[in-house]
Amino acid sequence: MHSLVLALKNAFRNRRRSFVTLAAIALGLAAINLFSGYIANVYAGLEQQAVMGERLGHLTIFKRGFLLEGKLKPKRYLFTPEETRRIEALILREPGTKLVSPRLSLNGLISNGEASTVFIGEGIVAEHNDMLGAAEEGDAGGHLDRHRQAGVAVSSDLAKLLNLRKGETFSLLASTIDGQANAVDADVVDLFNTGSAGTNDKYVLTSLALAQSLMNTDSVERFIVLLDNAGMTQKLKLDLSRRLRAAGFDVEIRSWQEMSSFYTQVKGLFDMIFSFIASIVLVISAMSVANTMSMAVVERTREIGTLRALGLSNAGVVRLFAFEGLWIALLGCLSGLVVTLIAALAINASGIGYIPPNSSYRVLLQIDLDWLRMGAIALAVSFFAVLCATYPAYRATRIEVVDALSFV
């Protein structure tokens, strides 16, 4: 305890130099903390968009090989009504399962009677849709009417392209699973923004019954599983895989991260940028502490010689300077935390917004403090500060006591 108090007093012998070092650590740490908070908010938004907005749920289940050959041989990779009932019952027995939603993908031509364009989409049970994107906080839109089988939700840019409004009728043309052309008439029950510039001009959401009618089948191609707790995704994935194999189903199970390539790409990019910025902050902090402590050691060489002459061991001298570096790092981290909190509150209240890449709507710039990353960076800064303070002190202890006492 005495060494810590003494080190704290010694750390501020040269206040100007110490405060400059503190400022460098605090501002660097605040910058990396704010960036980590920003990407934490982005990750949370992308997860919400994938799970709810894109209606991917937490897990997707389909027959093995579906992703490779499902479009070429659709009948081979569909689940029959009997298989659907068995799989739904098996999944719902798993604790933590909130919803099992059968799906059927669509693609073809959409026409308003005067003009046509391509569309992609999927059929979903209307009640299940209400538990996903169309009923969550920050409603993603895409409502379906459970009492209107022919009701379809149309993406907003596609509706503008074909001049479609709520209540109007249009036609969907697609190839059935047998390769025959089929068409159905449908009504617009909702207009919504998909959140992606790549799909907002071609996406439709239909009832599962309408999709099956258009594709001339009573089967489904995959199941979306929504969980009570997203943290259980990997565990449920393994458990369901074992249970389904034991029940005789040769299926693949993918998590929402695996199904959302955009999330994976963005996370990989931001993680790399974060690592690069964190490395720069660590180098700046380490060099600042190293410079401060090196100058302090040079100025106090005679003091070091006196301490050693009085019986303080070399390890004791090194420990004293290591504590000084630790105090500077800790106070710098504390100051950085204060700056981070003030800046985060200001940014969150500013209302600054932007349109992200591949997005079709504006989002607010928000900071969600990532305490785990912040703690890791603070520990790393403290470690390197102690290391950089220890080395010059260790070199000073290599000087003979007589030479240290006569050092000018």
C-alpha positions as CSV (number, residue, x, y, z in Angstrom):
1,M,0.0,0.0,0.0
2,H,2.9,2.4,0.9
3,S,4.5,1.7,-2.5
4,L,1.2,2.5,-4.3
5,V,0.8,5.8,-2.5
6,L,4.4,6.8,-3.1
7,A,4.1,5.8,-6.8
8,L,1.0,8.0,-7.1
9,K,2.9,11.0,-5.7
10,N,5.9,10.4,-7.9
11,A,3.7,10.0,-11.0
12,F,2.8,13.7,-10.8
13,R,6.2,15.2,-10.0
14,N,6.2,16.7,-13.5
15,R,2.6,17.5,-13.8
16,R,2.7,18.9,-17.3
17,R,4.3,15.8,-18.7
18,S,2.0,13.5,-16.8
19,F,-1.2,15.3,-17.8
20,V,-0.1,15.3,-21.5
21,T,0.3,11.5,-21.2
22,L,-3.1,11.2,-19.4
23,A,-4.7,13.2,-22.2
24,A,-3.2,11.0,-24.9
25,I,-4.5,7.9,-23.2
26,A,-7.9,9.3,-22.3
27,L,-8.6,10.7,-25.8
28,G,-7.3,7.6,-27.5
29,L,-9.3,5.3,-25.3
30,A,-12.5,7.5,-25.7
31,A,-12.1,7.2,-29.5
32,I,-11.9,3.4,-29.5
33,N,-14.7,3.1,-26.9
34,L,-17.0,5.3,-29.0
35,F,-16.2,3.2,-32.1
36,S,-16.8,0.0,-30.3
37,G,-20.1,1.4,-29.1
38,Y,-21.0,2.3,-32.6
39,I,-20.3,-1.1,-34.1
40,A,-22.1,-2.7,-31.1
41,N,-25.2,-0.7,-32.1
42,V,-24.7,-1.7,-35.8
43,Y,-24.4,-5.4,-34.9
44,A,-27.6,-5.2,-32.8
45,G,-29.4,-3.4,-35.7
46,L,-28.2,-6.0,-38.2
47,E,-29.3,-8.8,-36.0
48,Q,-32.8,-7.2,-35.6
49,Q,-33.0,-6.7,-39.3
50,A,-32.0,-10.3,-40.1
51,V,-34.0,-12.1,-37.5
52,M,-37.2,-9.9,-37.7
53,G,-36.9,-7.6,-40.8
54,E,-35.8,-10.4,-43.1
55,R,-37.8,-12.9,-41.1
56,L,-34.9,-15.3,-40.9
57,G,-35.7,-16.2,-37.3
58,H,-32.8,-17.7,-35.3
59,L,-32.5,-21.0,-37.1
60,T,-33.4,-22.2,-40.6
61,I,-34.0,-26.0,-41.3
62,F,-34.0,-27.5,-44.8
63,K,-33.2,-30.8,-46.4
64,R,-29.5,-31.5,-47.0
65,G,-28.4,-30.3,-50.4
66,F,-31.3,-27.8,-50.8
67,L,-29.0,-24.8,-51.1
68,L,-27.1,-26.4,-54.0
69,E,-29.8,-28.2,-56.0
70,G,-33.1,-26.9,-54.5
71,K,-33.8,-24.6,-57.5
72,L,-33.0,-27.4,-60.0
73,K,-34.9,-30.2,-58.4
74,P,-37.4,-28.5,-56.1
75,K,-39.7,-31.6,-55.5
76,R,-36.8,-33.6,-54.1
77,Y,-36.1,-31.1,-51.3
78,L,-39.7,-30.3,-50.2
79,F,-41.2,-31.4,-46.9
80,T,-44.5,-33.2,-47.3
81,P,-47.5,-32.2,-45.1
82,E,-46.9,-35.3,-42.9
83,E,-43.2,-34.5,-42.5
84,T,-44.1,-30.9,-41.7
85,R,-46.4,-32.0,-38.9
86,R,-43.8,-34.3,-37.4
87,I,-41.0,-31.8,-37.6
88,E,-43.1,-29.0,-36.1
89,A,-44.1,-31.2,-33.2
90,L,-40.5,-32.3,-32.6
91,I,-39.1,-28.8,-32.7
92,L,-41.8,-27.3,-30.4
93,R,-40.9,-29.9,-27.7
94,E,-37.5,-28.2,-27.4
95,P,-37.4,-25.8,-24.4
96,G,-36.9,-22.2,-25.5
97,T,-38.6,-22.6,-28.9
98,K,-41.0,-19.7,-29.5
99,L,-42.2,-20.3,-33.1
100,V,-41.8,-22.8,-35.9
101,S,-42.8,-21.2,-39.3
102,P,-42.9,-23.2,-42.5
103,R,-41.9,-21.3,-45.6
104,L,-42.0,-21.5,-49.4
105,S,-40.0,-19.3,-51.7
106,L,-41.4,-17.7,-54.8
107,N,-40.0,-16.0,-57.9
108,G,-41.5,-15.0,-61.3
109,L,-43.3,-12.1,-62.9
110,I,-45.7,-9.6,-61.3
111,S,-48.1,-7.6,-63.4
112,N,-50.6,-4.8,-62.9
113,G,-52.2,-5.5,-66.3
114,E,-50.2,-2.9,-68.1
115,A,-46.6,-3.6,-67.1
116,S,-44.7,-6.5,-65.7
117,T,-41.4,-7.0,-63.8
118,V,-39.7,-9.8,-61.9
119,F,-40.4,-10.5,-58.3
120,I,-39.0,-12.6,-55.5
121,G,-40.7,-13.5,-52.3
122,E,-42.0,-16.1,-49.9
123,G,-45.1,-17.5,-48.4
124,I,-45.6,-17.4,-44.7
125,V,-48.4,-18.1,-42.3
126,A,-50.0,-14.8,-41.5
127,E,-50.1,-15.5,-37.7
128,H,-46.4,-16.3,-37.8
129,N,-45.6,-13.1,-39.7
130,D,-47.3,-11.2,-36.9
131,M,-44.7,-12.7,-34.5
132,L,-41.8,-11.6,-36.6
133,G,-41.1,-8.4,-38.5
134,A,-44.7,-7.1,-38.7
135,A,-45.3,-6.9,-35.0
136,E,-42.0,-6.0,-33.3
137,E,-40.8,-2.8,-31.9
138,G,-39.8,-0.6,-34.8
139,D,-42.4,-2.4,-37.0
140,A,-40.7,-3.7,-40.2
141,G,-44.0,-3.7,-42.0
142,G,-45.2,-6.4,-44.3
143,H,-48.5,-7.1,-42.6
144,L,-50.7,-10.0,-43.9
145,D,-54.4,-10.4,-43.3
146,R,-55.1,-13.8,-41.9
147,H,-58.7,-13.6,-43.2
148,R,-57.6,-12.8,-46.8
149,Q,-55.7,-15.7,-48.4
150,A,-55.1,-13.7,-51.6
151,G,-53.7,-10.7,-49.6
152,V,-50.1,-9.8,-50.4
153,A,-47.6,-7.3,-48.9
154,V,-45.6,-5.6,-51.6
155,S,-42.3,-3.8,-51.1
156,S,-42.5,-0.1,-51.5
157,D,-40.2,0.5,-54.5
158,L,-41.9,-2.4,-56.4
159,A,-45.3,-0.8,-55.7
160,K,-44.1,2.5,-57.1
161,L,-42.7,0.8,-60.1
162,L,-46.1,-0.8,-60.9
163,N,-48.2,2.0,-59.5
164,L,-49.8,-0.3,-56.9
165,R,-51.8,0.9,-53.9
166,K,-53.5,-0.8,-51.0
167,G,-56.6,-2.6,-52.1
168,E,-55.6,-2.9,-55.8
169,T,-55.4,-6.2,-57.6
170,F,-52.5,-7.6,-59.6
171,S,-51.3,-10.9,-60.9
172,L,-48.4,-13.2,-60.0
173,L,-46.9,-15.6,-62.6
174,A,-44.5,-18.3,-61.7
175,S,-43.3,-21.8,-62.6
176,T,-44.8,-24.6,-60.5
177,I,-42.6,-27.3,-59.0
178,D,-43.4,-29.4,-62.0
179,G,-42.2,-26.7,-64.4
180,Q,-45.6,-25.5,-65.6
181,A,-46.6,-21.9,-65.8
182,N,-49.2,-20.8,-63.2
183,A,-50.8,-17.5,-62.3
184,V,-52.9,-16.2,-59.5
185,D,-54.7,-12.9,-58.8
186,A,-53.8,-11.1,-55.5
187,D,-54.7,-8.0,-53.6
188,V,-52.3,-5.5,-52.0
189,V,-52.9,-5.5,-48.3
190,D,-49.7,-3.6,-47.2
191,L,-46.8,-1.7,-48.5
192,F,-43.5,-2.0,-46.7
193,N,-39.8,-1.2,-46.9
194,T,-37.6,-4.3,-46.8
195,G,-34.6,-2.3,-45.5
196,S,-32.4,-3.4,-48.4
197,A,-31.9,-1.5,-51.6
198,G,-31.3,-4.9,-53.3
199,T,-34.8,-6.3,-52.6
200,N,-37.0,-3.3,-52.0
201,D,-37.9,-3.1,-55.7
202,K,-38.8,-6.8,-56.2
203,Y,-40.0,-8.4,-53.0
204,V,-43.5,-9.7,-52.1
205,L,-44.8,-11.4,-49.0
206,T,-47.7,-13.8,-49.4
207,S,-49.7,-16.1,-47.3
208,L,-48.4,-19.7,-47.3
209,A,-51.6,-20.9,-48.8
210,L,-51.4,-18.5,-51.7
211,A,-47.7,-19.5,-52.3
212,Q,-48.6,-23.2,-52.3
213,S,-51.5,-22.5,-54.8
214,L,-49.1,-20.6,-57.1
215,M,-46.5,-23.4,-56.9
216,N,-49.2,-26.1,-57.2
217,T,-48.0,-28.0,-54.1
218,D,-49.0,-28.5,-50.5
219,S,-45.4,-28.9,-49.3
220,V,-42.9,-26.5,-47.8
221,E,-39.2,-26.0,-48.4
222,R,-37.9,-24.9,-45.0
223,F,-38.7,-24.1,-41.4
224,I,-37.8,-20.9,-39.6
225,V,-37.3,-21.3,-35.8
226,L,-37.7,-18.3,-33.5
227,L,-36.2,-18.7,-30.0
228,D,-37.0,-17.0,-26.7
229,N,-33.3,-16.3,-26.1
230,A,-30.9,-15.6,-29.0
231,G,-28.1,-16.7,-26.8
232,M,-29.4,-20.3,-27.1
233,T,-29.1,-20.4,-30.8
234,Q,-26.0,-22.6,-31.1
235,K,-27.1,-25.0,-28.3
236,L,-30.6,-25.4,-29.9
237,K,-28.9,-25.9,-33.3
238,L,-26.9,-28.9,-32.0
239,D,-29.8,-30.3,-30.1
240,L,-32.3,-30.1,-32.9
241,S,-29.8,-31.5,-35.4
242,R,-29.4,-34.6,-33.2
243,R,-33.1,-35.0,-32.6
244,L,-34.0,-34.6,-36.3
245,R,-31.4,-37.1,-37.4
246,A,-32.6,-39.6,-34.8
247,A,-36.1,-39.1,-36.2
248,G,-34.9,-40.0,-39.7
249,F,-34.7,-36.5,-41.2
250,D,-31.6,-35.7,-43.2
251,V,-31.6,-32.0,-42.8
252,E,-29.2,-29.0,-42.5
253,I,-29.6,-26.4,-39.8
254,R,-28.2,-22.9,-40.3
255,S,-28.1,-20.0,-37.8
256,W,-29.3,-16.6,-38.8
257,Q,-25.7,-15.4,-39.0
258,E,-24.9,-18.1,-41.6
259,M,-28.1,-17.2,-43.6
260,S,-27.4,-13.4,-43.5
261,S,-24.3,-13.0,-45.6
262,F,-24.6,-9.2,-45.3
263,Y,-24.3,-9.4,-41.5
264,T,-21.2,-11.7,-41.7
265,Q,-19.5,-9.4,-44.2
266,V,-20.2,-6.2,-42.2
267,K,-19.1,-7.8,-38.9
268,G,-15.9,-9.1,-40.5
269,L,-15.1,-5.6,-41.9
270,F,-15.9,-3.7,-38.7
271,D,-14.0,-6.2,-36.5
272,M,-10.9,-5.7,-38.7
273,I,-11.2,-1.9,-38.5
274,F,-11.7,-2.1,-34.7
275,S,-8.5,-4.2,-34.4
276,F,-6.5,-1.8,-36.5
277,I,-7.7,1.3,-34.5
278,A,-7.2,-0.5,-31.2
279,S,-3.6,-1.3,-32.2
280,I,-2.9,2.3,-33.0
281,V,-4.4,3.5,-29.7
282,L,-2.3,0.9,-27.8
283,V,0.9,2.0,-29.6
284,I,0.2,5.7,-28.9
285,S,-0.6,5.0,-25.2
286,A,2.5,2.8,-24.8
287,M,4.8,5.3,-26.5
288,S,3.4,8.1,-24.4
289,V,4.0,6.2,-21.1
290,A,7.4,5.0,-22.3
291,N,8.5,8.6,-23.1
292,T,7.2,9.9,-19.8
293,M,8.8,7.1,-17.7
294,S,12.1,7.2,-19.6
295,M,12.4,10.9,-18.9
296,A,11.4,10.4,-15.2
297,V,14.0,7.6,-14.8
298,V,16.8,9.8,-16.3
299,E,15.9,12.7,-14.1
300,R,15.7,10.5,-11.0
301,T,18.8,8.4,-11.5
302,R,20.5,9.8,-8.4
303,E,17.3,9.1,-6.5
304,I,17.4,5.5,-7.7
305,G,21.0,5.2,-6.6
306,T,20.1,6.6,-3.2
307,L,17.3,4.2,-2.7
308,R,19.5,1.3,-3.7
309,A,22.2,2.5,-1.3
310,L,19.6,2.6,1.5
311,G,18.9,-1.1,0.8
312,L,16.0,-1.1,-1.7
313,S,16.4,-4.0,-4.0
314,N,16.5,-3.7,-7.8
315,A,13.1,-5.4,-7.9
316,G,11.8,-2.8,-5.5
317,V,12.9,0.0,-7.7
318,V,11.4,-1.6,-10.8
319,R,8.2,-2.2,-8.9
320,L,8.0,1.5,-7.8
321,F,8.2,2.7,-11.4
322,A,5.8,0.0,-12.6
323,F,3.3,1.3,-10.1
324,E,3.8,4.8,-11.5
325,G,3.1,3.7,-15.0
326,L,0.0,1.8,-13.7
327,W,-1.3,4.9,-12.0
328,I,-1.0,6.9,-15.1
329,A,-2.7,4.2,-17.2
330,L,-5.6,3.8,-14.7
331,L,-6.2,7.5,-14.4
332,G,-6.0,7.8,-18.1
333,C,-8.6,5.0,-18.5
334,L,-10.9,6.6,-15.9
335,S,-10.7,10.0,-17.7
336,G,-11.3,8.2,-21.0
337,L,-14.4,6.6,-19.6
338,V,-15.8,10.0,-18.5
339,V,-15.1,11.4,-21.9
340,T,-16.7,8.4,-23.5
341,L,-19.9,8.7,-21.4
342,I,-20.3,12.4,-22.1
343,A,-19.6,12.0,-25.8
344,A,-22.0,9.0,-26.1
345,L,-24.8,10.9,-24.4
346,A,-24.2,13.9,-26.7
347,I,-24.2,11.8,-29.9
348,N,-27.3,9.8,-28.9
349,A,-29.2,13.0,-28.3
350,S,-28.0,14.8,-31.4
351,G,-30.3,13.0,-33.9
352,I,-27.5,12.6,-36.5
353,G,-28.5,10.1,-39.1
354,Y,-27.2,8.5,-42.3
355,I,-28.2,5.9,-44.9
356,P,-26.0,2.8,-44.6
357,P,-24.7,0.9,-47.6
358,N,-27.2,-1.5,-49.2
359,S,-30.0,0.1,-47.1
360,S,-33.1,1.8,-48.3
361,Y,-33.9,4.0,-45.2
362,R,-32.2,6.4,-42.9
363,V,-30.9,5.3,-39.5
364,L,-29.8,7.3,-36.4
365,L,-26.2,7.4,-35.3
366,Q,-26.3,5.7,-31.9
367,I,-23.7,4.5,-29.4
368,D,-24.3,1.4,-27.4
369,L,-21.5,1.1,-24.9
370,D,-19.7,-2.3,-25.3
371,W,-18.4,-2.8,-21.7
372,L,-16.6,-6.0,-22.6
373,R,-14.5,-4.4,-25.3
374,M,-14.0,-1.3,-23.2
375,G,-12.7,-3.4,-20.3
376,A,-10.4,-5.4,-22.6
377,I,-8.9,-2.3,-24.1
378,A,-8.4,-0.7,-20.7
379,L,-6.6,-3.9,-19.4
380,A,-4.4,-3.9,-22.5
381,V,-3.5,-0.2,-22.1
382,S,-2.7,-0.8,-18.4
383,F,-0.6,-3.9,-19.2
384,F,1.5,-2.1,-21.8
385,A,1.8,1.0,-19.6
386,V,3.3,-1.2,-16.8
387,L,5.6,-2.9,-19.4
388,C,6.8,0.4,-20.8
389,A,7.5,1.8,-17.3
390,T,9.3,-1.3,-16.2
391,Y,11.9,-1.4,-18.9
392,P,13.6,2.0,-18.4
393,A,13.6,1.4,-14.6
394,Y,15.2,-2.0,-15.1
395,R,17.9,-0.4,-17.2
396,A,18.6,2.1,-14.5
397,T,19.1,-0.6,-11.9
398,R,21.9,-2.0,-14.1
399,I,24.0,1.1,-13.3
400,E,26.4,0.8,-10.4
401,V,25.2,2.5,-7.2
402,V,28.3,4.8,-7.2
403,D,27.8,5.8,-10.8
404,A,24.1,6.4,-10.1
405,L,24.8,8.7,-7.1
406,S,27.3,10.8,-9.2
407,F,25.0,10.9,-12.3
408,V,24.4,14.4,-13.6
